[in-house]
């Protein structure tokens, strides 16, 4: 999270191409150090390197690159990138586990470090900051400039200071409710009385719907406008959080319904906040604001993760935390939609 505070300056000094390549090398170095670690200090240093890699090589450079390379369909491209991250999280663990079982944990982690180093080289060789570096133009659909009813619009000027502060508050609230609500979901289901097989199948349903939901959020935003899509996705997320507080271990349909609604709604915390920042930020301030968006989201997650556990210890249930999360997302929807409406963004 601390590394995110310097992301804007980092990329202005180094360029997206070099900065992203170095960030991937940080991940490689962290993995290699983990494989060699023989003390707690080395583990801490490896974790720090991987934290820097995540902060500098995640959605911040991806979002800036998308804005540079795409004039049209930015939301769809953002969603595809988010889906790619989710798919890699599903594909890589089985491969690493299989490798660790055959060759040992040290060799598996070293192989991951080597793969990341190769990726860093590939990124440096093929990535360019802007299409102009390859004598190209940003992607644009035929007749884009003539589309009078195009639902996707962007701000040409900055938000008022108070609007920007409210938008950043919304990002903090999404982070405070998004990661903790999903991390504690299986614990809440089990503590409510569902057995492990039921919970595992519900979480699987959530994962499948989440991947599709991310993609459809982006496509829907480009097709119908983010203002309209916000009501559908954020509304489903609100319902999911409040309904999750009501699960009692006896209603199987309610278990799967909440998992389904979480899968539909939680893309707001990945694709949604990136799209909001892009549409509610002028080109001049985009890099700075996407940095703050990601930092505040991470800050909210970091602060709320232990707090939700404390609430569960005091009350004996995660249900009060899910009511609180639902209230946070309700406030977020009011803030974001008010800004969209004020600037007449469809």
N, C-alpha and C positions, 0 to 999 in steps of 0.2 A: 504493500500500500504506500509506503514511503517513497518507493521508486516512481510511483505514478505522479508524484508532485513535480518531477523534473522531466516528465515525458515530452511535454511541448518543447522545452529548450533542447532536450536531447535530440529530437528529430529535426529541429531547425538547424542545429549545428552539424549533424552527421548525414542528413538525408534519410529518407525512408528506406532506401535500398541497403545502405551500409548499417543503419541503426537496427533494422529488423534482423539482418544477418548476425550482427553481434549479439542481439538478444537470444537468438537460437543457440549461439555458441555458449552463452551463459547457461542455458539449459543443459547442453552437452557437458560443460565443465561441472555443473552441479551433480549430474548423474554419475560422472566418472569419480568425483570425490566421494559420493555415497558408496560406490563399489570398493573404494580404497579405505573407507573410514574405519578407524580402530579406536576412536574415542568420541565422547559426546561433543567435544569442540569441533571436530571435523564434520560431524553430522549437522551441527548448527550452521556451520559455514556453507555446507552443501545446500541446506534448506534455504539459506539467504540468497545464494546464487540462483536457485530455481525460482524464488520469489521475484527476484529482479527480472528474470526471463519472462515470467508470467505478466508482470506489470508492463514491461516495455515491448513485449512481443505478442500481446493479445489483441483485444478489440480496438485498441487505440490506433495502431498503424493500419489495421484492416479497414477501419472506418474512414480514415483519411484517404487511403488508396481507392476505396470505392467512390468516394466523393470526387477524386481526381479523374478516375477512369470512366465513370458512368454519369451521363447527363440524364438518362432515363433508366427506369427499373432499378433504382438504387435499393429500394426496400426488399425486392426479390433477391438481389445479390447478397444483401446483408443476411437474409434468412438462409440462403444456401450456405454461407460461411458458418453460420451458427449450427446448421444441421451437420456440416462437416466435422465440427468440433465434437458434437455428440456422437457421431458415428465412429470417430477415431477412439473415443472413450469406451465404446463397446467392443471394438475390434482389437485394440492393442493389449488389454489385460489378459485375454486367453492366450495370446501369442507369447507374452512375457512369462506367464505362469508355466506354459508348456516348456519353454526354453529353460526356465529355472529348475524344473523337475528333471530335465535331461542333463543339463550341464552345470547346474548350481546357480545360486542367487547372484554371486559375484559376476559370473560370466554373462548372465542375463542383463544385469544393470550396465555392465560394460558395453554390451551390444547395443543397448538403448542409447548410450552416450555416443557411440560411433554412428548410429543411424541419425541422431540429431546433428552431428557434425557434417554428415553428408548433406542433410537438408539445408544447413546453413550455406554450404557452397552452392547448392542448387538455387536457393533464394537469391544469392548475390549475382549469379550468372543470368537469371531470367527476369528478375524484378526490375522495374523502372518506376520512378516516382510519378511520372506523368506520361500520357500518350505522346506528347510533343517530343520526348526523348527518342521515340521511334518513328517520328514523323507521321503520327496518327492523330486522330481526333477522338474525343471521348465518345463512348457508345451512345447512340441516339437513334430512336426509332424513326422510320420514314415519316415525314410530315409532323414531327413532334412540335415544331414551332407554330404550326398552323392549327394544332388541336385546341379549340376554344373550350372544350368541355373536359380537358384533361384533369382528373381528380387530384393529381399530385402537384402541390405548389410548395415553394420555399420562401423563407423570409429574405428580403434584400437588405434589411437593416437590423440592427441589434434590438433585442428585447429591452424594455425598460428595466432598470436595476431591480426594482421590486418583483418584476415578473421572473427575472433570471433567478432571484433568490428563492421564489416559490417553486420554480422548476427544479432547482437543486435540492430543495426540501423533498420534493416528490421522488427524486432519485434515491435519497437517503431512506425514505420510507419503503420504497420497493426493495432495496437491499436488506432493510431490517426485517422484512416479512418474507421475502423470496427464499433465500438460502435456508434460514432456520426452519421455515414451514416444511420444506422438502426433506431436510436432514432429519427432522424429528418425526416424519410421517409414519415410517414403519414402527418406531417405538410407540407412537400413540395408538396405532392400530392394535398392536400386540397387548399393550396395557389396557386397552378397552375390551379385550376378551376374544379377539380373533386368533385363530391358530396360524402357525407359521406358513402352511401351504396357502391358505387364503390370502395372507398378507403378501407373500411372494408373488402370487398371480396378480394381485391388485397393483403392486409396484411395477410388474412387467407391463401391464396394461398402460400404466402411467407413462412409462418410457417410450412405448410405441406411439401413443397419441402425442406425446411431447415432440417427437421428431417430426411428425406430420404437421403438428400445430405451428411449429416454427416456420416451416415453409409456407403454409397457408396464410400466416400472419403477413409475411412479406408480399405474397401475391395479392392478397386482399387489400393491403395498403396501397399498392400501385393501381389496383383496378377500381376500388371503391373510395379510396381516401382513408387516411389514418384516423381521422376524427370518427368516422362511422365504425371502423374496425375496433377502435378502442372500447366502444360500448360493449361489443360482443365479447372480446377476449377478457377485458378487465372485469366485466360483469360476471363471466364464468368463473374467474378467479375468486371474486368476492363470494359467490355462492359456494365454491369449493371450500374456502376457509371457514365460513360459518357452518356449513354442513359437516365438515370434519370435526368441529367442536361437538357435534351432536351424535357422532357414532357411538354405539353402545355394545358392540360385540354380538348382537343378536340379528341385526338386519344385514344380510349379505348384499342385497341390491344397493343399500346405502354405501357400503364399503366400495363397491365398484363404481358407483356414481361419483363419489368424491374423487376417486383416482382418475376417472375420466375427465372430470371438470378441472382437476389440477393440471392434467396434461394439456388441456385446451388453453387454460388461463396463464400458466407460468411462463410461456414464451414472452409475456410482457416484460419479465425480468431480464431477458437476454436480447431478443430482437427489438422489443418495444422501446426500451430506453435508448437504444442506439438510433432508431428511426426518429424518436421524439427530438433528440439532440440535433440530428441532421436537419429536420424540418423547421425547428424553432430557433435556429442559430444562423447568423449571417456567415458567408464564406470566410470573412476576415477573422472571426472569432471561433470558428469550428474546432480547430485543433485544441485550443485552450479549453473549450467547453466539454469536448468529448473526454479530455483528461480528467476534468472535475467530475463528470458523470460517472466514470468508471471508479474513481477514487471514493466518491461518496457512497456508491453502491457497495463497494468492498468494506467501507467503514461501517455501514449499517449492518452488514452481515457479521462483521467481527464483534460489534458491540452487542448484538441481539442474540447471538448463539448461546452464550452462557446465561443470559438473562432469562431466556425461555426455559432453560433447565432449572434455574432457581425458582421460577414460578411453579413448575411442576413439583419440585420438592416441597414447596410450601402448601400447595393446594392438593397434591396427590394426583394431579392429572395435567395433561398438556392442553386440555380443552380451553382453559382461560387464555392461554397463549394464542390459540387459533382465533378466538374472538378478537383479541387485540390485533392480530395480523389482518383480519378482515376489516377492522376499522381503519387500519393504516392504508389499505388498498382503496377503501372507499374515499378517504381524503385525497389520495393520489389521483383518482379518477376525476374528482371535482376540480383539483388544481389544473391538471393537464387539459381537460376539456374546456375549462374557462379560458385558458390561454389560446387554444386553437380557435375557439369561438370569437374571442376578442380580435384576433387577427384575420378572421374570416378564412381560415384554412379548412377545406372540406375534409 
